[in-house]
Amino acid sequence: MGENDETRTFPGARRPDRSWSADSSGLRLHVNEWGDPDAPVIGLVHGGFDFSLTFSVFAPMLADAGWRVVAWDARGHGDSERAHYYSWTADVRDHLAVITSISEEPIVLLGHSKGGGQLLDLLDGRPYLARAFVNLDGLPSQFSSPDVPDRERRRMRRADLTSGLDRRRRRNELSRRPDTIEGLAARRQPMNPRLPSEWLEFLVTQGARRDAEGWRWKIDPLLHLGGFGPWRPGWSMDHLASLEMPFLGVLSGVVDDPMGWNSRRRDIEPFLPPGGQLEFYDDIGHFLHIEQPRFIADLVLDFLGRLS
C-alpha cells in the first residue's frame, strides 16, 4: 500500500459495534463497545499513550465468547476530550465515572500496564465495582520502575510546575509532528519492538488523524512520558494484597522490553490476594494482548469461566 493510502487492515481486527460518550466532571470520554449489549460486561482499560482501539483484535475475541466488551479512551487520548489537567488520580476518577455509567452492578475489569495499575488504586477504595479483576503486566514490584525519591522530587517540584505551566501557556503552539502512516508506525516501533510493522501501521489508522500536513497521533501534545509521582511500587503491592474479588495477574518476562515493568513472579506472589492467580511468560512482551491475542483471550476466558 502507498503512503497516501488511508486504509489499513489487520487479521482479526474489528471496528466497534457501538460508540458513545461518558461524562467525567464535565469532560467527555469516548467509549467503544463490542458484542451483545445485553451480555455480561467486561471493561478494558488501556495503558499509557494507547487508546481503546488498541483492543481491536483482542476485544472481539472476548465479545465472540459472549461478553459485552467496553473500552474507553483516557483523557487526552484517542477520541476523548483534551483536559487542562492530567494526572494518575485524574485518570482514576475518569475510570470511576465510566464504570458507574456502564452498570449499577459489579462488572469484570481488565487493565493493561498503566491502566492495570490505576485499577489497582481504584479497586482499593471501591472494591464493589468489580466482580473480577484481570491485570495484564500492570503490577510494578519494589524492584521495578522506581519513581524519583521524595527528596529529589521536592527539589524538582518548582521545575516541574514551571515546565507544566509553560507548556499550558504554549498550548496553541504545540502539536504532534505530522508524518505518513509508515512514518508514524516507524516512530512508535521503539516503544513496541516486538510488534510487526503491519500492526503498527494499522494502529496509526485507528489512533491518528489525517489533516492537510499528514497523520498525527490523537494524543494531546501536553502529554509526555514521565514519572507517576508521588508514587511508589510498594503502594500498588499493598493494594493488590487487599483485593477482595477474584484476581488474575499476567506478567511479561521480556527483560529488554522498553515499556515493561520487569516484575518477577517472586516479587508479586507474596502480595497475591487469597485465591489470586498469577501467570508469568518470559517469551511474550509487555503488550501481551497484542502479541498473542488468542492465547491471552483464552487465558482470560478460562479464568472468567471459573467464576461462581
C-alpha positions as CSV (number, residue, x, y, z in Angstrom):
1,M,0.0,0.0,0.0
2,G,1.2,3.5,-0.7
3,E,2.0,6.1,1.9
4,N,-1.1,8.1,0.9
5,D,-3.5,5.1,1.3
6,E,-5.7,5.8,4.3
7,T,-6.8,2.1,4.7
8,R,-5.0,-0.4,6.8
9,T,-6.4,-3.7,8.0
10,F,-5.1,-6.4,10.3
11,P,-6.3,-10.1,10.6
12,G,-9.0,-10.4,13.2
13,A,-9.4,-6.6,13.8
14,R,-12.9,-5.4,14.0
15,R,-14.5,-2.0,14.4
16,P,-16.6,-1.4,17.5
17,D,-20.3,-2.3,17.3
18,R,-21.3,0.8,19.2
19,S,-19.7,4.1,20.4
20,W,-20.9,6.6,22.9
21,S,-19.7,9.2,25.4
22,A,-19.4,9.2,29.2
23,D,-19.1,12.4,31.3
24,S,-16.4,12.8,33.9
25,S,-17.0,16.0,35.8
26,G,-17.7,17.8,32.5
27,L,-15.0,16.1,30.5
28,R,-16.3,13.9,27.6
29,L,-14.7,10.4,27.4
30,H,-15.1,8.3,24.2
31,V,-16.4,4.8,24.8
32,N,-16.3,1.8,22.3
33,E,-18.2,-1.5,22.6
34,W,-18.1,-4.9,21.0
35,G,-20.6,-7.7,21.5
36,D,-24.2,-8.2,22.5
37,P,-25.4,-5.2,24.6
38,D,-27.3,-7.5,26.9
39,A,-24.3,-9.8,27.6
40,P,-22.3,-9.6,30.9
41,V,-19.8,-6.7,30.9
42,I,-16.1,-6.7,30.8
43,G,-14.4,-3.2,30.9
44,L,-11.0,-2.8,29.3
45,V,-8.6,0.0,30.4
46,H,-5.6,0.8,28.1
47,G,-2.1,1.7,29.1
48,G,-0.2,5.0,28.7
49,F,-0.1,6.6,25.3
50,D,-2.6,4.0,24.0
51,F,-6.3,4.2,23.3
52,S,-9.3,1.9,23.3
53,L,-8.9,0.8,19.7
54,T,-5.6,-1.0,20.6
55,F,-8.0,-3.7,21.7
56,S,-9.4,-4.1,18.1
57,V,-8.3,-7.7,17.8
58,F,-8.4,-8.8,21.5
59,A,-11.9,-7.3,22.3
60,P,-13.8,-9.1,19.5
61,M,-12.4,-12.4,20.8
62,L,-14.0,-11.8,24.2
63,A,-17.2,-10.5,22.5
64,D,-17.5,-13.6,20.4
65,A,-17.3,-15.7,23.6
66,G,-20.4,-14.0,24.9
67,W,-19.3,-10.8,26.6
68,R,-20.2,-7.2,26.2
69,V,-16.8,-5.6,25.9
70,V,-16.5,-1.9,26.8
71,A,-13.3,0.1,26.4
72,W,-12.7,3.8,26.7
73,D,-10.1,6.4,25.7
74,A,-8.3,8.1,28.6
75,R,-8.5,11.9,28.8
76,G,-6.3,13.5,26.1
77,H,-6.1,10.1,24.2
78,G,-7.9,8.9,21.2
79,D,-11.3,10.5,20.7
80,S,-11.8,11.6,24.3
81,E,-11.6,15.3,25.1
82,R,-8.4,17.1,26.0
83,A,-8.1,18.4,29.5
84,H,-6.5,21.3,31.3
85,Y,-5.1,18.8,33.9
86,Y,-3.5,15.4,33.6
87,S,-2.5,13.1,36.4
88,W,-2.7,9.5,37.6
89,T,-5.5,10.4,40.0
90,A,-7.5,12.3,37.3
91,D,-7.4,9.1,35.2
92,V,-8.6,7.0,38.1
93,R,-11.6,9.4,38.6
94,D,-12.4,9.1,34.9
95,H,-12.4,5.3,35.1
96,L,-14.8,5.5,38.0
97,A,-17.1,7.8,36.0
98,V,-17.2,5.4,33.0
99,I,-17.6,2.3,35.1
100,T,-20.5,3.7,37.0
101,S,-22.2,4.8,33.8
102,I,-21.9,1.3,32.3
103,S,-23.6,-0.6,35.0
104,E,-25.0,-0.3,38.5
105,E,-23.8,-3.9,39.2
106,P,-20.2,-5.1,39.6
107,I,-18.5,-5.9,36.3
108,V,-15.3,-7.6,35.2
109,L,-12.4,-5.2,34.8
110,L,-9.3,-5.7,32.8
111,G,-6.4,-3.2,32.8
112,H,-3.2,-3.2,30.8
113,S,0.1,-1.6,32.1
114,K,-0.7,1.8,33.5
115,G,-4.4,1.0,33.2
116,G,-3.9,-2.1,35.4
117,G,-2.0,0.0,38.0
118,Q,-4.8,2.6,38.0
119,L,-7.5,0.0,38.5
120,L,-5.5,-1.4,41.5
121,D,-5.8,2.1,43.1
122,L,-9.5,2.4,42.2
123,L,-10.5,-1.0,43.5
124,D,-8.6,-0.5,46.7
125,G,-11.1,2.2,47.6
126,R,-14.1,0.9,45.6
127,P,-13.9,-2.9,45.5
128,Y,-17.6,-3.3,44.9
129,L,-17.1,-2.0,41.3
130,A,-15.6,-5.3,40.2
131,R,-16.9,-8.9,40.2
132,A,-13.4,-9.9,39.0
133,F,-10.2,-8.2,38.0
134,V,-7.6,-9.1,35.4
135,N,-4.3,-7.2,35.3
136,L,-2.1,-7.5,32.2
137,D,1.5,-6.5,33.1
138,G,0.4,-3.7,35.3
139,L,1.9,-5.0,38.6
140,P,5.0,-2.9,39.5
141,S,7.1,-4.6,42.2
142,Q,9.5,-2.9,44.6
143,F,12.3,-3.8,42.2
144,S,10.7,-2.4,39.0
145,S,10.4,1.2,37.7
146,P,11.1,3.1,40.9
147,D,9.8,6.7,41.0
148,V,12.1,9.7,41.8
149,P,12.9,9.7,45.6
150,D,10.9,12.1,47.7
151,R,13.9,14.4,48.4
152,E,14.7,14.7,44.7
153,R,11.0,15.3,43.8
154,R,10.8,18.1,46.3
155,R,13.8,19.7,44.6
156,M,12.3,19.2,41.2
157,R,8.8,20.4,42.1
158,R,9.4,24.0,41.2
159,A,10.9,23.0,37.9
160,D,8.1,20.5,37.2
161,L,5.4,23.1,37.9
162,T,7.2,25.8,35.8
163,S,7.6,23.4,32.9
164,G,4.0,22.3,33.1
165,L,2.6,25.8,33.3
166,D,4.9,26.9,30.4
167,R,3.5,24.0,28.2
168,R,0.0,25.1,29.0
169,R,0.7,28.7,28.1
170,R,2.1,27.4,24.8
171,R,-0.8,25.1,24.2
172,N,-1.9,26.7,21.0
173,E,1.6,26.4,19.6
174,L,2.0,22.7,20.5
175,S,1.1,19.9,18.0
176,R,2.1,16.4,17.3
177,R,4.5,16.2,14.4
178,P,2.8,15.0,11.2
179,D,4.0,12.1,9.2
180,T,2.9,9.3,6.8
181,I,1.3,6.2,8.1
182,E,4.6,4.4,7.7
183,G,6.5,7.2,9.3
184,L,4.3,7.3,12.4
185,A,4.5,3.5,12.7
186,A,8.3,3.6,12.5
187,R,8.4,6.3,15.2
188,R,6.3,4.1,17.5
189,Q,8.4,1.0,16.8
190,P,10.9,1.7,19.6
191,M,8.0,1.5,22.1
192,N,6.8,-1.7,20.6
193,P,9.9,-3.5,19.2
194,R,8.2,-6.9,19.1
195,L,5.1,-5.8,17.2
196,P,5.1,-6.2,13.4
197,S,5.0,-3.2,11.1
198,E,1.6,-4.3,9.7
199,W,0.1,-3.9,13.2
200,L,1.7,-0.6,13.8
201,E,0.5,0.8,10.5
202,F,-3.0,-0.5,11.3
203,L,-2.7,1.2,14.7
204,V,-1.9,4.5,13.1
205,T,-5.2,4.4,11.1
206,Q,-7.0,3.7,14.4
207,G,-5.3,6.2,16.7
208,A,-4.2,9.0,14.5
209,R,-6.0,11.6,12.3
210,R,-5.0,12.8,8.9
211,D,-5.0,16.5,8.1
212,A,-3.5,18.6,5.2
213,E,0.0,18.0,6.5
214,G,-0.2,14.3,7.2
215,W,-1.1,11.9,10.0
216,R,-0.9,12.9,13.7
217,W,-1.5,10.8,16.8
218,K,-4.7,11.8,18.5
219,I,-2.9,12.4,21.8
220,D,-2.8,15.8,23.5
221,P,0.7,17.4,22.8
222,L,0.6,18.4,26.5
223,L,1.1,14.8,27.4
224,H,4.6,13.4,27.6
225,L,6.3,10.3,29.0
226,G,7.3,10.8,32.6
227,G,7.1,9.6,36.2
228,F,3.8,8.9,38.1
229,G,4.8,10.9,41.3
230,P,4.2,10.9,44.0
231,W,4.1,7.1,43.7
232,R,5.8,4.0,45.0
233,P,5.6,0.4,43.7
234,G,5.0,-0.7,47.2
235,W,1.7,1.2,47.3
236,S,0.5,-0.9,44.4
237,M,1.5,-4.1,46.1
238,D,-0.4,-3.1,49.2
239,H,-3.5,-2.5,47.1
240,L,-3.0,-5.9,45.4
241,A,-2.9,-7.7,48.7
242,S,-6.1,-6.1,49.9
243,L,-8.2,-7.1,46.8
244,E,-11.4,-9.0,47.7
245,M,-12.6,-10.1,44.2
246,P,-11.3,-13.0,42.0
247,F,-8.0,-11.9,40.5
248,L,-5.8,-12.9,37.6
249,G,-2.4,-11.3,37.0
250,V,-0.4,-11.9,33.9
251,L,3.3,-10.8,33.8
252,S,5.6,-10.4,30.8
253,G,9.2,-11.6,31.4
254,V,10.9,-10.0,28.4
255,V,13.6,-8.0,30.3
256,D,14.5,-5.7,27.5
257,D,11.0,-4.5,26.6
258,P,11.2,-0.7,26.9
259,M,7.6,-0.3,28.2
260,G,7.6,-3.2,30.6
261,W,7.7,-3.2,34.5
262,N,10.2,-6.0,34.7
263,S,8.4,-7.5,37.7
264,R,9.1,-11.1,38.6
265,R,6.8,-13.8,39.9
266,R,8.8,-14.0,43.2
267,D,8.3,-10.2,43.7
268,I,4.5,-10.4,43.3
269,E,3.5,-13.8,44.8
270,P,3.8,-12.7,48.5
271,F,1.2,-10.0,47.8
272,L,-1.4,-12.1,45.9
273,P,-4.9,-11.9,47.5
274,P,-6.4,-15.2,48.7
275,G,-7.2,-17.4,45.7
276,G,-5.4,-15.0,43.3
277,Q,-3.9,-16.4,40.1
278,L,-0.6,-15.3,38.7
279,E,0.8,-16.3,35.3
280,F,4.3,-15.4,34.1
281,Y,5.5,-15.7,30.5
282,D,9.1,-14.9,29.6
283,D,8.5,-15.2,25.8
284,I,5.7,-12.6,25.5
285,G,6.4,-8.8,25.6
286,H,4.7,-6.1,27.5
287,F,1.8,-5.8,25.0
288,L,0.7,-9.4,25.7
289,H,-2.9,-8.9,24.3
290,I,-1.5,-7.6,21.0
291,E,1.4,-10.0,20.6
292,Q,-0.6,-13.1,21.5
293,P,-4.3,-12.1,21.5
294,R,-5.7,-15.6,21.1
295,F,-3.6,-17.0,23.8
296,I,-4.3,-14.2,26.3
297,A,-8.0,-14.1,25.4
298,D,-8.3,-17.9,26.1
299,L,-6.4,-17.4,29.4
300,V,-8.8,-14.7,30.4
301,L,-11.9,-16.6,29.3
302,D,-10.8,-19.7,31.2
303,F,-10.4,-17.6,34.3
304,L,-13.8,-16.0,33.8
305,G,-15.4,-19.4,33.1
306,R,-14.5,-20.5,36.7
307,L,-16.3,-17.5,38.3
308,S,-19.1,-18.6,40.5
